[in-house]
């Protein structure tokens, strides 16, 4: 998946990219007003293209690179009101160049200044424009203080889900095995298709954790379905897609599961590593059922959670 980051010169695009990437940059090269980062996050590669903001680059490079991007982050300097009109003009052009229905995030860079609601409202009003089918969100941000940087990462994760759906990939079954203070909890979500775990997939799916400070990513094809697995030392999760003749979107599926692992890691921190079945149920229902449109059936999938009898499995 490729995400382009665009905006006028000097609005803080590169500062935001560097703040987002931290120490996870694996390859970096700059040429002709473009800074491309190949980022490895939990074993997955995500391409970020930082487009030069000077006018010659906007005219010559933006159309080509944006047309090949899966999502757009457009950066606006919220402290330079005099440049907002010009920035909007190029934003409108960018929407025409990027793929139809691609997700778009407008970041309002406030640098190290307090976020002014009036400025945010002004930018929202100025940048209101026909979306051409794009899902556009607005977010104030500061690469200096770190304000809302995590929300930007969350948006990237949601952008991946959007691309997953656009690729026509749907999910029939999800199961996770999560270590808690009282043992291992199994939480599963599935559609009404009772044949999913009876077609040869079930023997493959079992709790499997990574060594400390490591992660696991696995992929296989069984019975016309894609089966993807991700794990760290305390969480293991599996996902099975709807049966299809064409296998695609594998990296997106892997990214989905690695984002789930990260969310559980964050939940552990909030709960001082004392997760309960109630905590997990609330999270899974909210984020993996109610807010995820990738399930193959229109009605809500079925959810089950229980403790794992480890003696039966070994």
C-alpha positions as CSV (number, residue, x, y, z in Angstrom):
1,X,0.0,0.0,0.0
2,X,1.3,3.5,-0.9
3,X,0.3,6.7,0.9
4,X,1.3,10.1,-0.6
5,X,1.9,13.1,1.7
6,X,1.4,16.4,-0.1
7,X,1.0,20.1,0.7
8,X,2.7,23.4,-0.1
9,X,6.4,23.9,0.6
10,X,7.3,24.4,4.3
11,X,4.0,23.2,5.8
12,X,5.8,20.4,7.8
13,X,5.3,17.3,5.7
14,X,8.8,15.9,6.3
15,X,8.7,16.7,10.0
16,X,5.4,14.8,10.2
17,X,6.8,11.8,8.3
18,X,9.9,11.7,10.5
19,X,7.7,11.8,13.6
20,X,5.4,9.0,12.3
21,X,8.3,6.8,11.4
22,X,10.5,7.2,14.5
23,X,13.2,4.6,14.2
24,X,11.3,2.3,11.9
25,X,12.8,3.6,8.6
26,X,14.5,0.8,6.7
27,X,15.3,2.5,3.4
28,X,15.4,6.2,2.5
29,X,16.3,8.0,-0.7
30,X,15.5,11.5,-2.1
31,X,15.4,12.6,-5.7
32,X,13.8,15.4,-7.7
33,X,11.7,16.7,-4.9
34,X,10.5,13.4,-3.6
35,X,11.3,11.6,-0.4
36,X,10.3,8.0,-0.3
37,X,10.3,5.9,2.9
38,X,9.9,2.1,2.9
39,X,8.8,1.4,6.4
40,X,8.8,-2.1,8.0
41,X,6.2,-2.3,10.7
42,X,5.7,-5.7,12.4
43,X,7.0,-7.4,9.3
44,X,4.9,-5.4,6.8
45,X,6.1,-2.9,4.3
46,X,4.3,0.4,3.9
47,X,5.4,3.0,1.3
48,X,5.2,6.7,2.2
49,X,5.9,9.2,-0.6
50,X,6.7,12.7,0.7
51,X,6.0,14.9,-2.3
52,X,8.0,18.2,-2.7
53,X,5.8,21.3,-2.1
54,X,7.5,23.8,-4.4
55,X,5.4,24.8,-7.4
56,X,7.5,23.1,-10.1
57,X,7.2,19.8,-8.3
58,X,3.5,20.3,-7.8
59,X,3.0,20.7,-11.5
60,X,5.4,18.0,-12.7
61,X,5.3,15.3,-10.1
62,X,2.1,15.4,-8.1
63,X,-0.2,14.1,-10.9
64,X,1.9,11.1,-11.6
65,X,2.6,10.0,-8.0
66,X,-0.9,10.8,-6.7
67,X,-2.5,8.7,-9.4
68,X,-0.6,5.7,-8.2
69,X,-1.3,6.2,-4.4
70,X,-3.8,4.3,-2.4
71,X,-4.4,7.1,0.1
72,X,-3.6,10.8,0.6
73,X,-2.4,12.8,3.6
74,X,-2.6,16.5,2.8
75,X,-0.8,18.8,5.2
76,X,-1.9,22.4,5.8
77,X,0.0,25.0,7.9
78,X,-2.6,26.2,10.4
79,X,-0.4,29.1,11.4
80,X,-0.3,30.7,8.0
81,X,-3.8,31.8,7.2
82,X,-2.6,33.8,4.2
83,X,-1.6,30.6,2.4
84,X,-4.9,28.7,3.0
85,X,-6.5,29.7,-0.3
86,X,-3.6,28.6,-2.4
87,X,-3.3,25.4,-0.4
88,X,-7.0,24.7,-1.1
89,X,-6.5,25.2,-4.8
90,X,-3.9,22.5,-4.9
91,X,-5.9,20.3,-2.6
92,X,-8.8,20.3,-5.1
93,X,-6.4,19.3,-7.9
94,X,-4.9,16.5,-5.7
95,X,-8.4,15.1,-5.3
96,X,-8.8,14.9,-9.0
97,X,-5.5,13.1,-9.5
98,X,-5.7,10.5,-6.7
99,X,-7.6,7.3,-7.3
100,X,-11.4,7.6,-7.0
101,X,-12.7,6.6,-3.5
102,X,-9.2,6.7,-1.9
103,X,-9.3,7.8,1.7
104,X,-8.0,11.4,2.4
105,X,-6.7,12.9,5.6
106,X,-6.1,16.7,5.9
107,X,-3.6,17.3,8.7
108,X,-3.7,20.9,10.1
109,X,-0.2,21.5,11.4
110,X,-0.2,23.8,14.4
111,X,3.5,23.3,15.1
112,X,4.1,24.0,18.8
113,X,1.3,26.4,19.2
114,X,-2.0,25.6,21.1
115,X,-4.7,24.2,18.8
116,X,-7.1,27.1,18.0
117,X,-10.6,25.9,17.4
118,X,-11.2,28.9,15.2
119,X,-8.3,28.0,12.9
120,X,-9.6,24.4,12.7
121,X,-13.1,25.7,11.8
122,X,-11.7,28.1,9.2
123,X,-9.6,25.3,7.5
124,X,-12.6,23.0,7.5
125,X,-14.8,25.7,5.8
126,X,-12.1,26.7,3.3
127,X,-11.3,23.1,2.4
128,X,-14.9,21.9,2.0
129,X,-15.1,20.8,-1.6
130,X,-16.8,18.1,-3.7
131,X,-15.1,14.9,-2.5
132,X,-15.3,12.9,-5.8
133,X,-16.2,9.9,-3.7
134,X,-13.3,10.3,-1.3
135,X,-13.7,9.8,2.5
136,X,-12.1,13.1,3.8
137,X,-11.2,13.6,7.5
138,X,-9.6,16.6,9.2
139,X,-7.2,16.4,12.1
140,X,-5.1,19.1,13.9
141,X,-1.6,17.8,14.6
142,X,1.8,18.9,16.0
143,X,5.0,17.0,15.0
144,X,6.8,19.0,17.7
145,X,4.6,18.1,20.7
146,X,3.3,14.8,19.2
147,X,-0.3,16.0,19.4
148,X,-2.7,13.6,17.6
149,X,0.2,11.7,16.0
150,X,-1.3,8.4,17.3
151,X,-4.6,9.3,15.6
152,X,-2.8,9.7,12.3
153,X,-1.4,6.2,12.7
154,X,-5.0,5.0,13.5
155,X,-6.2,6.7,10.3
156,X,-3.5,4.8,8.3
157,X,-4.8,1.6,9.8
158,X,-8.4,2.5,8.8
159,X,-7.1,3.5,5.3
160,X,-5.9,-0.1,5.0
161,X,-9.3,-1.5,5.9
162,X,-10.8,0.8,3.3
163,X,-8.4,-0.5,0.6
164,X,-9.2,-4.1,1.8
165,X,-12.9,-3.5,1.1
166,X,-12.2,-1.7,-2.2
167,X,-10.2,-4.8,-3.3
168,X,-13.4,-6.9,-2.7
169,X,-12.0,-8.9,0.1
170,X,-14.5,-10.1,2.8
171,X,-14.0,-12.0,6.0
172,X,-15.9,-15.0,7.4
173,X,-13.9,-15.9,10.5
174,X,-11.6,-14.3,13.0
175,X,-10.2,-15.9,16.2
176,X,-7.7,-14.7,18.8
177,X,-5.9,-16.3,21.6
178,X,-4.9,-13.9,24.3
179,X,-2.8,-14.5,27.4
180,X,-4.3,-13.0,30.6
181,X,-3.5,-13.3,34.3
182,X,-5.8,-16.2,34.7
183,X,-4.9,-18.2,31.5
184,X,-5.5,-18.1,27.8
185,X,-8.8,-16.6,26.5
186,X,-10.2,-17.6,23.1
187,X,-12.4,-15.0,21.3
188,X,-13.9,-15.8,18.0
189,X,-16.1,-13.9,15.5
190,X,-17.7,-15.6,12.5
191,X,-20.4,-15.3,10.0
192,X,-23.4,-17.7,9.9
193,X,-21.5,-20.0,7.5
194,X,-21.1,-23.1,9.8
195,X,-18.8,-24.8,7.3
196,X,-15.8,-22.5,7.8
197,X,-14.0,-24.3,10.5
198,X,-15.0,-27.8,9.1
199,X,-13.3,-27.6,5.8
200,X,-9.7,-28.3,6.9
201,X,-9.0,-24.9,8.5
202,X,-9.6,-25.8,12.1
203,X,-6.7,-28.2,12.6
204,X,-4.4,-25.4,11.4
205,X,-5.8,-22.8,13.8
206,X,-4.4,-23.0,17.3
207,X,-2.8,-20.7,19.7
208,X,0.8,-20.0,18.8
209,X,2.8,-17.3,20.4
210,X,6.0,-15.6,19.3
211,X,9.2,-15.7,21.4
212,X,9.8,-12.6,23.6
213,X,10.3,-9.4,21.7
214,X,9.6,-11.1,18.4
215,X,6.6,-11.4,16.1
216,X,5.2,-14.0,13.7
217,X,3.3,-13.6,10.4
218,X,2.0,-16.6,8.5
219,X,-0.1,-17.0,5.3
220,X,-1.6,-20.0,3.6
221,X,-4.4,-20.9,1.2
222,X,-7.0,-23.6,2.1
223,X,-10.1,-24.5,0.2
224,X,-10.2,-21.3,-1.8
225,X,-9.8,-19.1,1.2
226,X,-6.9,-17.0,2.5
227,X,-5.8,-17.9,6.0
228,X,-3.6,-15.3,7.8
229,X,-2.0,-15.5,11.2
230,X,-0.1,-12.9,13.3
231,X,1.3,-13.2,16.9
232,X,3.4,-11.6,19.5
233,X,4.4,-13.2,22.8
234,X,1.0,-12.7,24.4
235,X,-1.5,-12.5,21.5
236,X,-2.2,-14.9,18.6
237,X,-4.9,-14.2,16.0
238,X,-6.2,-15.8,12.8
239,X,-8.4,-14.6,10.0
240,X,-10.1,-16.5,7.2
241,X,-11.5,-14.8,4.1
242,X,-14.5,-15.7,2.1
243,X,-13.9,-18.3,-0.6
244,X,-12.8,-16.8,-3.9
245,X,-11.0,-17.7,-7.1
246,X,-8.7,-14.7,-6.9
247,X,-6.2,-14.3,-4.1
248,X,-5.4,-10.7,-3.4
249,X,-4.9,-8.1,-0.7
250,X,-2.6,-10.5,1.4
251,X,-0.5,-7.6,2.7
252,X,-3.6,-5.7,3.7
253,X,-4.9,-8.7,5.7
254,X,-1.6,-9.0,7.4
255,X,-1.6,-5.4,8.3
256,X,-5.1,-5.7,9.7
257,X,-3.9,-8.4,12.1
258,X,-0.7,-6.6,13.1
259,X,-2.8,-3.5,13.9
260,X,-5.0,-5.7,16.1
261,X,-2.0,-7.0,17.9
262,X,-0.9,-3.4,18.6
263,X,-4.3,-2.5,19.8
264,X,-4.2,-5.4,22.3
265,X,-0.8,-4.2,23.4
266,X,-2.2,-0.8,24.1
267,X,-5.1,-2.3,26.0
268,X,-2.7,-4.2,28.2
269,X,-0.9,-1.0,29.1
270,X,-4.2,0.7,30.0
271,X,-5.1,-2.2,32.2
272,X,-1.6,-2.7,33.7
273,X,-1.5,-6.1,31.9
274,X,-4.5,-7.3,33.8
275,X,-6.9,-8.0,31.0
276,X,-10.3,-9.6,31.7
277,X,-12.8,-11.3,29.5
278,X,-15.0,-8.3,29.9
279,X,-12.3,-5.9,28.7
280,X,-11.7,-8.1,25.6
281,X,-15.4,-8.5,24.9
282,X,-16.0,-4.7,24.9
283,X,-13.0,-4.1,22.6
284,X,-13.8,-6.8,20.1
285,X,-17.5,-5.9,19.9
286,X,-16.7,-2.3,19.4
287,X,-13.8,-2.4,17.0
288,X,-13.9,-5.8,15.3
289,X,-17.7,-6.1,14.8
290,X,-19.5,-2.7,15.0
291,X,-16.8,-0.7,13.2
292,X,-15.6,-3.2,10.6
293,X,-17.6,-3.4,7.4
294,X,-15.5,-6.2,5.9
295,X,-17.7,-9.1,7.1
296,X,-19.2,-11.1,4.2
297,X,-22.8,-11.0,5.5
298,X,-24.9,-7.9,6.2
299,X,-26.1,-9.1,9.6
300,X,-23.7,-8.9,12.6
301,X,-21.4,-11.9,12.9
302,X,-21.6,-14.2,15.9
303,X,-19.2,-13.6,18.8
304,X,-18.0,-16.1,21.4
305,X,-15.4,-15.8,24.2
306,X,-14.2,-18.5,26.6
307,X,-11.2,-19.8,28.5
308,X,-8.9,-22.3,26.8
309,X,-8.3,-25.7,28.4
310,X,-4.6,-26.0,27.6
311,X,-4.5,-29.6,28.8
312,X,-6.9,-30.6,26.1
313,X,-4.8,-29.1,23.4
314,X,-1.5,-30.8,24.4
